[in-house]
Amino acid sequence: MTTDESDAGWFASVPPDDPGAARDAIDGGSVESPADWPRLAVESGFADDADDYYDRLREATLHATREAVAERERADDRQLIHAVRAMDDCERVANELAERAVEWAGSRFDGVDAGIAGARAIADRKPDDGIDRRVISLASRAAALADERDELAATIDRVAPAVAPNLADMAGPELAARLIALAGGLESLARKPSGTVQVLGAEDALFAHLSGRAPSPKHGIIYTHEFVRGTRPEDRGSAARALAGKLALAARADHYSGEYREVLHEDLRERMATIRARADADGGAEVDDE
């Protein structure tokens, strides 16, 4: 908006029935000091009176807000968040339905296996009556949800490296997606300090620590990473700090530049090699507590 246009108000050259143009004017406009906008709007023919001006302003700002929300939801990191949450929902519900179907089928058929595998076997059976059809249908739905979970995982594997190349390579696509989801988006994750990244997913334990009921958690969801889980317990805190620090840098690189930076990954590998060398120096062996 030029100086002359700003003097005339955000509504200058905006058709009253064009919310898109109004949104662009509001987003791109600025003035050094306020003016009597309702009067200017009436004089310019944009509004019939002051009340009409405020009605049009409200409509324009609501439209601008809706468009901004829609754009954010269409962003790739938001799609990644939806995918990982949907994957978790499918897995949870599939397991619950499979458990119910297997338990029910146990009263109808012989040799019923547990879990999703058992549900798949039940789904392949031929019903003898109406009850059998319901049991088999339930098992089929559990199997279908498990298949959908796998398809969503494949989607995450494909999308995560495009959205966050450094984070996906360093953490793996699924863990990268979970970190982004826990943070509320890639931008939010990029702004978090490494100490916060380290305990993402351990909020309950952190709150318990802050209230004096538990020790400080060493890690959150990053425990699933091999660099943490595969390190001996006494070195796990150091491993979690090292990994979280590089994950924070990877998220920043992905958000602010989008370029893959090999040096981040080399630094992490070197740091982990140093931490794990302590086991040999101490005469111990790496252990996994799972």
Secondary structure, 3 states (H helix, E strand, C coil): CCHHHHHHCCCCCCCCCCHHHHHHHHHHCCCCCCCCHHHHHHHHCCCCCHHHHHHHHHHHHHHHHHHHHHHHHHCHHHHHHHHHHHHHHHHHHHHHHHHHHHHHHHCCCCCCCCHHHHHHHHHCCCCCCHHHHHHHHHHHHHHHHHHHHHHHHHHHHHHHHHHCHHHHHHHCHHHHHHHHHHHCCHHHHHCCCHHHHHHCCCHHHHHHHHCCCCCCCCCCHHHHCHHHHCCCHHHHHHHHHHHHHHHHHHHHHHHHCCCCCHHHHHHHHHHHHHHHHHHHHCCCCCCCCC
